[in-house]
């Protein structure tokens, strides 16, 4: 449950339009509901500005449906990550209001009529190559559900840095930048040396043998000489987006560029 809904509830009790007993009934399922296979955390939005997100890869379609229906009861926003197309089809038969993004492998539902959570410049999401799109789109869809606008700068890796320079102004005005790269993972260091805003680096499991399924990129980003990079786990576009959301949640207004 969002803070605004709880404040509205308390206001109704204060002005007498709602009895304390009725308010208690509405709040009785907080902070979580035990479904047997999962305990759904309805306080997550209060702490993070985003309802609980469902990791779908190792869950059955039936388990996902059960959890999603409980989340829909309290908040209109839904994000289920790492869902295969066959599993998504089964879930959508039971919950047709969900939409599926095959590139990001996510099921989403946006909250109708919701105000944007961020009114400043869009967060920039940068990829080194086209092979990084799935991870980048997972980050973009996460921010979309959170109500944060996104600007994409794709296929701008170090093999052709002139492509990045043409979009540098977008990165400079963003409140935060997510940089997604595989191979040797050099792109976040390059971006970190050019701009001042917070950077979340995401290593991907893209590359030939010595790329070691993303470990080379991960170690390169952790060893970056561009001070202050935040690095998330391999292929973790969702985690990068949530790191950005935490940053934005504690900014009262967009920072002016200097």
C-alpha positions as CSV (number, residue, x, y, z in Angstrom):
1,X,0.0,0.0,0.0
2,X,1.3,3.4,-0.9
3,X,1.9,6.2,1.6
4,X,-0.7,8.4,-0.1
5,X,-3.4,5.8,0.4
6,X,-2.6,5.4,4.1
7,X,-2.6,9.2,4.6
8,X,-6.0,9.4,2.8
9,X,-7.3,6.7,5.1
10,X,-6.1,8.4,8.2
11,X,-7.6,11.7,7.0
12,X,-11.0,10.0,6.5
13,X,-10.8,8.8,10.1
14,X,-9.8,12.2,11.3
15,X,-12.7,14.0,9.6
16,X,-15.2,11.4,10.6
17,X,-16.1,10.1,7.2
18,X,-14.6,6.7,8.1
19,X,-14.9,4.9,11.3
20,X,-11.8,3.5,13.0
21,X,-13.3,0.0,12.7
22,X,-13.7,0.4,9.0
23,X,-10.1,1.7,8.6
24,X,-8.8,-1.3,10.6
25,X,-10.7,-3.6,8.3
26,X,-9.0,-2.1,5.3
27,X,-5.6,-2.3,7.0
28,X,-6.0,-5.8,8.4
29,X,-3.9,-7.5,5.7
30,X,-0.9,-5.3,6.3
31,X,2.0,-5.8,6.4
32,X,1.8,-9.1,4.5
33,X,-0.5,-11.8,3.4
34,X,0.4,-15.5,3.7
35,X,-0.6,-17.4,0.6
36,X,1.1,-20.6,1.6
37,X,3.6,-20.6,-1.3
38,X,4.5,-16.9,-0.7
39,X,4.0,-14.2,1.9
40,X,3.1,-11.1,-0.2
41,X,4.7,-7.9,1.3
42,X,2.2,-5.0,0.9
43,X,4.5,-2.6,2.7
44,X,7.1,-2.8,0.0
45,X,5.7,0.3,-1.8
46,X,6.0,2.3,1.4
47,X,9.7,1.5,1.7
48,X,10.8,1.5,-1.9
49,X,8.1,3.4,-3.9
50,X,7.4,0.2,-5.8
51,X,5.1,-2.8,-4.9
52,X,6.7,-6.2,-4.4
53,X,8.1,-7.5,-7.7
54,X,7.7,-11.2,-8.6
55,X,10.8,-13.2,-9.8
56,X,9.1,-15.5,-12.2
57,X,11.9,-17.7,-13.5
58,X,11.7,-20.5,-10.9
59,X,8.0,-20.2,-10.1
60,X,5.2,-22.1,-11.8
61,X,2.6,-20.2,-13.7
62,X,0.0,-21.2,-11.1
63,X,2.2,-19.7,-8.3
64,X,2.6,-16.5,-10.3
65,X,-1.1,-16.2,-10.8
66,X,-1.8,-16.6,-7.1
67,X,0.7,-13.9,-6.1
68,X,-0.3,-11.5,-8.9
69,X,-4.0,-11.7,-7.9
70,X,-3.1,-10.8,-4.3
71,X,-0.9,-7.9,-5.5
72,X,-3.7,-6.6,-7.7
73,X,-6.1,-6.5,-4.8
74,X,-4.0,-3.8,-3.1
75,X,-2.0,-2.0,-5.9
76,X,-2.7,-1.8,-9.6
77,X,1.0,-2.0,-10.6
78,X,2.5,-5.4,-11.4
79,X,5.9,-6.5,-12.5
80,X,6.9,-10.1,-12.9
81,X,10.5,-10.6,-14.2
82,X,12.2,-13.5,-16.0
83,X,9.1,-15.1,-17.5
84,X,9.4,-17.3,-20.6
85,X,6.8,-16.9,-23.4
86,X,5.1,-20.2,-22.7
87,X,4.7,-19.4,-19.0
88,X,3.6,-15.9,-19.8
89,X,0.8,-17.2,-22.0
90,X,-0.5,-19.4,-19.2
91,X,-0.4,-16.5,-16.7
92,X,-2.2,-14.1,-19.1
93,X,-5.0,-16.6,-19.7
94,X,-5.8,-16.2,-16.0
95,X,-4.9,-12.5,-15.6
96,X,-5.5,-11.0,-19.1
97,X,-4.9,-7.4,-17.9
98,X,-1.1,-8.2,-17.8
99,X,1.0,-7.4,-20.9
100,X,4.1,-9.3,-21.9
101,X,7.4,-7.9,-23.2
102,X,9.2,-10.7,-24.9
103,X,12.5,-8.8,-25.1
104,X,12.6,-7.9,-21.4
105,X,10.9,-11.2,-20.5
106,X,8.5,-9.4,-18.1
107,X,4.8,-9.3,-17.4
108,X,3.6,-5.8,-16.5
109,X,0.5,-3.9,-15.6
110,X,0.5,-0.1,-15.0
111,X,-1.7,1.7,-12.5
112,X,-4.5,3.5,-14.4
113,X,-4.4,7.3,-13.8
114,X,-1.3,7.2,-11.7
115,X,0.8,10.3,-11.5
116,X,4.4,10.1,-12.6
117,X,6.7,9.3,-9.7
118,X,9.4,11.5,-11.3
119,X,8.9,14.8,-13.1
120,X,12.5,15.6,-13.9
121,X,14.6,14.6,-16.9
122,X,14.4,11.0,-18.0
123,X,16.8,8.3,-16.7
124,X,19.2,7.3,-19.4
125,X,19.7,3.6,-20.2
126,X,22.8,2.9,-22.3
127,X,23.9,-0.3,-23.9
128,X,27.2,-1.3,-25.4
129,X,25.6,-3.5,-28.0
130,X,22.4,-4.9,-29.3
131,X,23.1,-8.2,-27.5
132,X,22.6,-6.3,-24.2
133,X,19.0,-5.3,-25.0
134,X,17.2,-7.9,-22.9
135,X,18.9,-6.7,-19.7
136,X,18.5,-3.1,-20.6
137,X,14.8,-3.5,-21.3
138,X,14.3,-5.3,-18.0
139,X,15.6,-2.1,-16.4
140,X,13.4,0.1,-18.6
141,X,10.3,-1.8,-17.8
142,X,11.0,-1.7,-14.1
143,X,11.3,2.1,-14.2
144,X,8.2,2.3,-16.4
145,X,6.1,0.4,-13.7
146,X,7.6,2.7,-11.1
147,X,6.5,5.8,-13.0
148,X,9.9,7.0,-14.0
149,X,10.6,8.1,-17.6
150,X,13.4,6.5,-19.6
151,X,15.6,7.6,-22.5
152,X,17.3,4.9,-24.4
153,X,20.8,5.2,-25.9
154,X,21.5,1.8,-27.4
155,X,24.5,0.2,-29.3
156,X,27.0,2.9,-28.2
157,X,29.9,0.7,-27.0
158,X,33.6,1.3,-27.0
159,X,34.1,-0.2,-30.5
160,X,32.6,3.0,-31.9
161,X,32.7,5.7,-29.2
162,X,31.6,8.4,-31.7
163,X,28.1,6.9,-31.3
164,X,28.1,7.7,-27.6
165,X,29.4,11.2,-28.0
166,X,26.4,12.2,-30.2
167,X,24.1,11.5,-27.3
168,X,26.3,12.8,-24.4
169,X,23.9,15.7,-23.7
170,X,21.1,13.2,-22.9
171,X,23.4,11.5,-20.3
172,X,24.5,14.8,-18.8
173,X,21.0,16.0,-18.0
174,X,19.7,12.6,-16.7
175,X,19.2,12.2,-12.9
176,X,21.0,8.9,-13.2
177,X,22.4,6.7,-15.9
178,X,22.3,2.9,-16.2
179,X,25.1,1.5,-18.4
180,X,24.8,-2.1,-19.6
181,X,27.7,-3.9,-21.2
182,X,29.2,-7.3,-21.7
183,X,32.6,-8.4,-23.2
184,X,35.3,-6.6,-21.2
185,X,32.7,-4.2,-19.6
186,X,34.6,-1.0,-20.4
187,X,31.7,1.3,-21.3
188,X,30.7,2.3,-17.7
189,X,34.2,3.5,-17.0
190,X,34.1,5.6,-20.2
191,X,30.7,7.1,-19.3
192,X,31.9,7.6,-15.7
193,X,34.8,9.7,-16.9
194,X,32.6,12.0,-18.9
195,X,29.6,12.8,-16.7
196,X,28.9,13.7,-13.1
197,X,25.5,12.0,-12.4
198,X,25.1,8.7,-10.6
199,X,26.0,5.7,-12.8
200,X,24.7,2.1,-12.2
201,X,26.8,-0.4,-14.2
202,X,25.3,-3.7,-15.3
203,X,27.6,-6.5,-16.5
204,X,26.0,-8.9,-19.0
205,X,26.8,-12.5,-19.8
206,X,27.6,-11.5,-23.4
207,X,30.9,-12.3,-25.0
208,X,33.3,-15.0,-26.2
209,X,35.1,-17.5,-24.1
210,X,37.3,-15.3,-22.0
211,X,34.3,-13.1,-21.1
212,X,33.5,-15.9,-18.7
213,X,29.7,-15.5,-18.9
214,X,29.9,-11.9,-17.5
215,X,32.5,-12.3,-14.9
216,X,35.1,-10.4,-16.9
217,X,32.7,-7.5,-17.3
218,X,31.8,-7.7,-13.6
219,X,35.4,-7.6,-12.4
220,X,36.2,-4.8,-14.9
221,X,33.4,-2.7,-13.6
222,X,34.3,-3.4,-10.0
223,X,37.9,-2.3,-10.8
224,X,36.9,0.8,-12.7
225,X,39.1,3.9,-12.3
226,X,36.0,6.1,-12.8
227,X,35.3,6.7,-9.1
228,X,31.8,6.2,-7.6
229,X,30.3,3.6,-10.0
230,X,27.7,1.4,-8.5
231,X,27.9,-2.1,-9.9
232,X,25.0,-4.7,-9.8
233,X,25.1,-8.4,-10.4
234,X,25.5,-10.0,-13.9
235,X,22.4,-9.5,-16.1
236,X,20.5,-7.7,-13.3
237,X,18.7,-5.0,-15.1
238,X,16.0,-5.0,-12.5
239,X,18.5,-4.4,-9.7
240,X,20.0,-1.5,-11.6
241,X,16.5,0.1,-12.0
242,X,15.7,-0.3,-8.3
243,X,19.1,1.3,-7.4
244,X,18.0,4.3,-9.5
245,X,14.6,4.4,-7.9
246,X,16.2,4.6,-4.4
247,X,18.3,7.5,-5.6
248,X,15.3,9.4,-7.0
249,X,13.1,8.7,-4.0
250,X,15.4,10.8,-1.9
251,X,15.7,13.7,-4.3
252,X,13.0,16.4,-3.5
253,X,13.6,18.0,-6.9
254,X,15.7,17.4,-10.0
255,X,19.2,18.7,-9.6
256,X,20.3,21.6,-11.9
257,X,23.2,20.8,-14.2
258,X,26.3,22.9,-13.6
